[in-house]
Amino acid sequence: MRKPAERAAIGRMLLALVPPALALLCATSGPFRAPQEKAPTRIEFHESEAVDLWFHVRAVAGSRATPIEALAPAVEAAQELHRALARDALAWGAVEGLLPGAERASDIVAAFVRAPESIELPGGAKAPVRAGAQKLAAALAQAEPAFAETWKEHALRTRAARERWQATVGPKERELIAFHLASLGMRDPNLAIPVYLVADASWPGAVTHLDEAGRGVCFVAVDTEPGSLLFETVLHEATHALDVATNDDSALGALRKKLEAAGHGPRDKLYHDLPHALMFVQAAESVRRVIDPAHVDYGESEKVYERMGASAEAVRGFWHDHLDGHLTLDQALDGIVASLEPAPK
């Protein structure tokens, strides 16, 4: 056994070594940081004078209204581009996906430099895009000063719609989205889904396009969505963004696979219509079951189900049975597909 004096000397040596050892540890490992938990999916509203001007011009271009003199060249340019795109509302995504971040018309002018020169339309025809989009953007820049007073009034309407969401949906937004994701068999992709609120827009009044990063960005006109229909429309458009983010790992993707197995491929109208009908049905049910028990489906009030026909009613019936616990997800989807007319061979 060591003598007390020896033990004391060894102790002093160890104490002298401790500070450098700790300094080395801190230098190599750095301060401890707990892993950051990802925020759950949420709606992120945006309002922009430039984006509102864009959709206002498109709304006037698609109506019989006479534009104010300053907007006339922009309206004419929008009509020309619409004809070039074969009047296909979804084809506008080639340029409207470039709108996020635009605050002034000059931002749209700068963004449209990146627009594709042309796109391929359904059926294979080529449609010129960039030249027409740049002509429209330049006309918007000229019209912007005259739009200032209209924007003040439009801003009041979009803010009122946003406040309506925040007051009614806001306290339950996380519950609403969690129920919606679970019902559609989706994992939470932890998205902040951008939703641009505008005062008015051409048909269909709300649309979701891909931005430059391949993510869904939503545009919703508030003038056409009274009451709880606004909530359903925002959620419906957000569902398109979620569908992109989850990459068919959902009830929507499973339905597409079952349709293909039954002979209804991507060129078949039903391949697109039935998943879209399911989006309508689930968005309405999510709002009704979490936010407003008196909510009436957009598909009913706007006669979307009626236009879709028997296939939409099949989706509604089987999906309600699934949500009420009477059918599994697979059973509901199988029932939907089995209700269709056999695919032509």
FIKOL-665090 format. One record per residue (C-alpha): residue in one letter; x, y, z. Coordinates in steps of 0.05 Angstrom, whole numbers. Layout:
<rs>
 residuo   east  north     up
       a      X      Y      Z
...
</rs>
This chain:
<rs>
 residuo   east  north     up
       m      0      0      0
       r     26     69    -18
       k     42    119     35
       p     -4    179     45
       a     48    226     15
       e     53    183    -48
       r    -23    179    -55
       a    -28    254    -49
       a     25    264   -103
       i    -12    217   -151
       g    -77    254   -137
       r    -45    320   -155
       m    -18    290   -220
       l    -88    266   -239
       l   -119    332   -223
       a    -68    366   -267
       l    -86    320   -325
       v   -161    329   -321
       p   -168    400   -351
       p   -130    384   -416
       a   -170    319   -424
       l   -235    356   -416
       a   -212    410   -464
       l   -195    357   -516
       l   -263    324   -507
       c   -299    390   -517
       a   -257    408   -577
       t   -271    342   -612
       s   -344    331   -595
       g   -372    402   -590
       p   -433    422   -549
       f   -488    370   -545
       r   -549    385   -587
       a   -613    345   -580
       p   -642    321   -647
       q   -691    371   -676
       e   -762    343   -681
       k   -793    358   -749
       a   -855    401   -748
       p   -918    365   -770
       t   -951    383   -836
       r   -986    450   -835
       i  -1018    501   -881
       e   -976    563   -896
       f  -1017    619   -925
       h   -989    672   -971
       e  -1017    736  -1001
       s   -983    774  -1057
       e  -1004    833  -1099
       a   -968    805  -1160
       v  -1000    736  -1154
       d  -1068    767  -1142
       l  -1059    811  -1204
       w  -1040    750  -1245
       f  -1102    710  -1225
       h  -1147    771  -1232
       v  -1124    782  -1303
       r  -1136    708  -1318
       a  -1205    712  -1287
       v  -1224    772  -1330
       a  -1194    739  -1391
       g  -1239    678  -1380
       s  -1302    719  -1370
       r  -1343    767  -1412
       a  -1325    826  -1367
       t  -1293    887  -1399
       p  -1226    901  -1367
       i  -1204    970  -1346
       e  -1162   1003  -1400
       a  -1096    991  -1364
       l  -1109    916  -1359
       a  -1132    906  -1431
       p  -1064    887  -1460
       a  -1052    837  -1404
       v  -1121    807  -1412
       e  -1109    800  -1487
       a  -1042    767  -1474
       a  -1074    718  -1425
       q  -1127    699  -1476
       e  -1073    687  -1529
       l  -1033    642  -1482
       h  -1096    605  -1462
       r  -1111    589  -1535
       a  -1038    568  -1545
       l  -1047    519  -1487
       a  -1109    490  -1520
       r  -1151    520  -1463
       d  -1123    467  -1415
       a  -1126    495  -1344
       l  -1072    448  -1319
       a  -1024    467  -1375
       w  -1017    535  -1340
       g   -976    499  -1288
       a   -915    507  -1333
       v   -914    581  -1315
       e   -956    586  -1251
       g   -907    539  -1216
       l   -858    597  -1223
       l   -902    647  -1185
       p   -883    629  -1112
       g   -841    685  -1083
       a   -866    738  -1132
       e   -886    802  -1095
       r   -884    851  -1154
       a   -898    843  -1228
       s   -824    852  -1241
       d   -812    787  -1201
       i   -858    751  -1250
       v   -820    781  -1309
       a   -755    754  -1279
       a   -785    686  -1263
       f   -813    675  -1332
       v   -744    677  -1363
       r   -740    606  -1334
       a   -806    584  -1366
       p   -801    526  -1414
       e   -799    546  -1487
       s   -856    496  -1501
       i   -893    439  -1468
       e   -926    376  -1492
       l  -1002    375  -1485
       p  -1045    314  -1474
       g  -1048    280  -1541
       g   -976    298  -1559
       a   -984    367  -1590
       k   -930    419  -1573
       a   -952    486  -1545
       p   -907    548  -1543
       v   -902    576  -1472
       r   -844    622  -1457
       a   -857    676  -1509
       g   -931    682  -1491
       a   -916    681  -1416
       q   -863    736  -1423
       k   -911    779  -1463
       l   -964    771  -1409
       a   -913    786  -1353
       a   -890    849  -1388
       a   -963    872  -1395
       l   -974    859  -1321
       a   -914    903  -1304
       q   -946    959  -1345
       a  -1014    949  -1312
       e   -990    942  -1240
       p   -995   1016  -1220
       a  -1068   1018  -1242
       f  -1082    955  -1202
       a  -1061    987  -1135
       e  -1130   1009  -1113
       t  -1162    943  -1134
       w  -1109    906  -1094
       k  -1126    944  -1031
       e  -1197    918  -1036
       h  -1175    848  -1056
       a  -1127    846   -997
       l  -1184    859   -950
       r  -1221    798   -978
       t  -1162    751   -976
       r  -1144    772   -905
       a  -1216    762   -883
       a  -1214    691   -911
       r  -1148    677   -876
       e  -1175    704   -811
       r  -1237    659   -820
       w  -1191    599   -826
       q  -1150    619   -766
       a  -1211    631   -722
       t  -1249    567   -741
       v  -1197    517   -765
       g  -1134    544   -732
       p  -1146    515   -663
       k  -1159    447   -694
       e  -1113    450   -754
       r  -1065    398   -728
       e  -1122    351   -711
       l  -1154    363   -780
       i  -1090    347   -818
       a  -1073    287   -774
       f  -1143    258   -787
       h  -1137    272   -861
       l  -1069    239   -867
       a  -1090    178   -827
       s  -1154    169   -867
       l  -1115    170   -933
       g  -1062    122   -906
       m  -1007    175   -912
       r   -946    184   -869
       d   -935    255   -847
       p   -885    286   -896
       n   -874    345   -848
       l   -892    397   -901
       a   -907    471   -896
       i   -956    470   -954
       p   -957    539   -989
       v  -1028    564  -1004
       y  -1035    630  -1040
       l  -1101    663  -1028
       v  -1126    707  -1084
       a  -1191    746  -1092
       d  -1214    715  -1157
       a  -1190    666  -1210
       s  -1213    633  -1273
       w  -1243    563  -1273
       p  -1236    519  -1232
       g  -1223    573  -1179
       a  -1170    533  -1143
       v  -1110    494  -1170
       t  -1045    462  -1148
       h   -983    462  -1191
       l   -911    438  -1181
       d   -860    491  -1163
       e   -789    490  -1189
       a   -768    441  -1135
       g   -824    393  -1154
       r   -867    409  -1093
       g   -941    425  -1095
       v   -961    498  -1088
       c  -1034    516  -1082
       f  -1074    575  -1106
       v  -1145    587  -1079
       a  -1194    642  -1099
       v  -1233    663  -1038
       d  -1292    697  -1073
       t  -1321    631  -1096
       e  -1315    594  -1029
       p  -1366    617   -977
       g  -1372    587   -908
       s  -1338    521   -895
       l  -1328    509   -970
       l  -1265    551   -963
       f  -1238    501   -912
       e  -1253    442   -956
       t  -1223    475  -1017
       v  -1158    492   -981
       l  -1153    421   -954
       h  -1170    391  -1022
       e  -1114    431  -1056
       a  -1066    413   -999
       t  -1083    340  -1013
       h  -1054    347  -1083
       a   -990    372  -1051
       l   -990    314  -1002
       d  -1003    265  -1059
       v   -939    290  -1093
       a   -899    288  -1028
       t   -920    217  -1009
       n   -904    189  -1078
       d   -964    142  -1083
       d   -952    112  -1014
       s  -1024    124   -995
       a  -1096    104  -1009
       l  -1092    146  -1072
       g  -1032    108  -1097
       a  -1063     41  -1078
       l  -1126     60  -1117
       r  -1085     77  -1179
       k  -1050     10  -1174
       k  -1116    -27  -1168
       l  -1143     12  -1228
       e  -1083     -8  -1269
       a  -1090    -80  -1249
       a  -1163    -77  -1273
       g  -1141    -50  -1341
       h  -1153     25  -1328
       g  -1084     54  -1342
       p  -1056    125  -1340
       r  -1088    142  -1408
       d  -1157    123  -1381
       k  -1200    180  -1355
       l  -1222    138  -1295
       y  -1149    131  -1273
       h  -1148    206  -1259
       d  -1221    217  -1241
       l  -1229    165  -1185
       p  -1169    187  -1142
       h  -1193    258  -1152
       a  -1263    238  -1129
       l  -1232    206  -1068
       m  -1196    272  -1053
       f  -1263    309  -1056
       v  -1297    258  -1011
       q  -1242    255   -959
       a  -1231    331   -956
       a  -1306    340   -944
       e  -1307    285   -891
       s  -1246    313   -855
       v  -1278    382   -850
       r  -1345    352   -828
       r  -1316    305   -776
       v  -1265    352   -746
       i  -1288    424   -759
       d  -1362    432   -778
       p  -1413    375   -771
       a  -1461    414   -816
       h  -1412    420   -873
       v  -1439    403   -942
       d  -1392    372   -992
       y  -1365    417  -1047
       g  -1380    358  -1093
       e  -1453    364  -1075
       s  -1462    440  -1073
       e  -1423    449  -1139
       k  -1451    386  -1171
       v  -1382    356  -1181
       y  -1407    286  -1160
       e  -1465    293  -1209
       r  -1418    309  -1266
       m  -1372    251  -1248
       g  -1431    203  -1248
       a  -1438    134  -1217
       s  -1364    125  -1204
       a  -1364    184  -1156
       e  -1423    155  -1118
       a  -1387     89  -1113
       v  -1327    124  -1083
       r  -1371    161  -1033
       g  -1408     98  -1011
       f  -1348     52  -1002
       w  -1305    107   -971
       h  -1358    126   -920
       d  -1363     53   -900
       h  -1288     51   -892
       l  -1286    114   -849
       d  -1343     87   -806
       g  -1303     23   -793
       h  -1345    -25   -834
       l  -1292    -38   -887
       t  -1217    -40   -887
       l  -1180      7   -934
       d  -1166    -50   -983
       q  -1238    -73   -981
       a  -1263     -3   -996
       l  -1215      6  -1054
       d  -1231    -63  -1082
       g  -1305    -46  -1078
       i  -1294     19  -1116
       v  -1256    -15  -1172
       a  -1305    -74  -1176
       s  -1363    -25  -1185
       l  -1334      0  -1251
       e  -1351    -24  -1320
       p  -1298    -73  -1344
       a  -1241    -38  -1381
       p  -1245    -46  -1457
       k  -1195    -97  -1484
</rs>
